[in-house]
């Protein structure tokens, strides 16, 4: 496949890895919702929050690919790891707190405000943040995607793989 040759070992591989990790996480969230609720909601494919964390899968896919290509002792890997940590902390911390606040505010609006109140009754988005489990699952997915993509490229190009000896 020409695409695998094109992305092999360069910045394109990083971009493909992070986009693929994001796509798979969003696909999983949308599919689980569809299976549980027996209806498809494509808006969820573009929504934040839920299991697994697409924020975590995206940045971890990026970071893992950078580590595989540039080395886990490289400066660029250290930078990517720091950025990933900030994004995942934000997903589980700040955005989760914002989700909880939105739930409370929506309840206040629904139960306390009178029908003729001048305060906006527009519901706030509640599905924003992630639990630590969702962040961890997203991170594991991102790592798996990065390693899987590297394995696929090495297998296609006939290069010996040192990543997963049992493949």
Residue pairs with C-beta under 8 A, 6 or more apart in sequence:
1 156
4 152
4 153
4 156
4 157
5 156
5 157
6 12
7 13
7 15
7 16
7 153
8 153
8 157
9 69
9 153
10 69
13 65
13 69
13 149
13 150
13 153
14 62
14 65
14 66
14 69
16 149
17 61
17 62
17 64
17 65
17 145
17 146
17 149
18 58
18 59
18 61
18 62
18 65
18 142
19 58
20 61
20 145
20 149
21 54
21 57
21 58
21 60
21 61
21 62
21 141
21 142
21 145
21 146
22 54
22 57
22 58
22 61
24 57
24 141
24 145
25 52
25 53
25 54
25 57
25 58
25 138
25 141
25 142
26 44
26 45
26 46
26 54
27 45
28 51
28 52
28 141
29 44
29 45
29 47
29 50
29 51
29 52
29 54
30 40
30 41
30 42
30 44
30 45
32 51
33 41
33 44
34 40
34 41
44 50
47 127
48 54
48 55
48 95
48 127
48 128
48 129
49 95
49 99
49 127
49 128
49 129
49 130
50 127
50 130
50 134
51 130
51 133
51 134
51 137
52 134
52 137
52 138
52 140
52 141
53 88
53 91
53 92
53 130
53 134
53 135
53 137
53 138
53 139
54 138
55 87
55 88
55 90
55 91
55 130
55 135
55 138
56 84
56 87
56 88
56 91
56 130
56 134
56 135
56 136
56 137
56 138
56 139
56 141
56 142
57 138
57 139
57 141
57 142
57 145
58 138
58 142
59 80
59 83
59 84
59 87
59 88
59 142
60 84
60 88
60 138
60 139
60 140
60 141
60 142
60 143
60 146
61 141
61 142
61 143
61 145
61 146
62 80
62 84
62 142
62 146
63 77
63 80
63 81
63 83
63 84
63 142
63 146
64 142
64 143
64 146
64 147
65 146
65 149
65 150
66 74
66 76
66 77
66 80
67 74
67 77
67 80
67 81
68 146
68 147
68 150
68 163
70 76
70 77
71 77
84 139
88 135
88 138
88 139
91 129
91 130
91 135
92 129
92 130
92 131
92 132
92 134
92 135
93 129
94 129
95 128
95 129
95 130
96 128
96 129
96 130
96 131
97 129
98 128
98 129
99 126
99 127
99 128
99 129
100 129
102 124
102 125
102 126
102 128
103 126
105 124
106 123
106 124
106 126
109 119
109 121
109 123
113 119
113 121
130 138
147 163
147 164
150 161
150 163
151 161
151 163
151 164
151 167
153 159
154 160
154 161
154 163
155 161
155 167
161 167
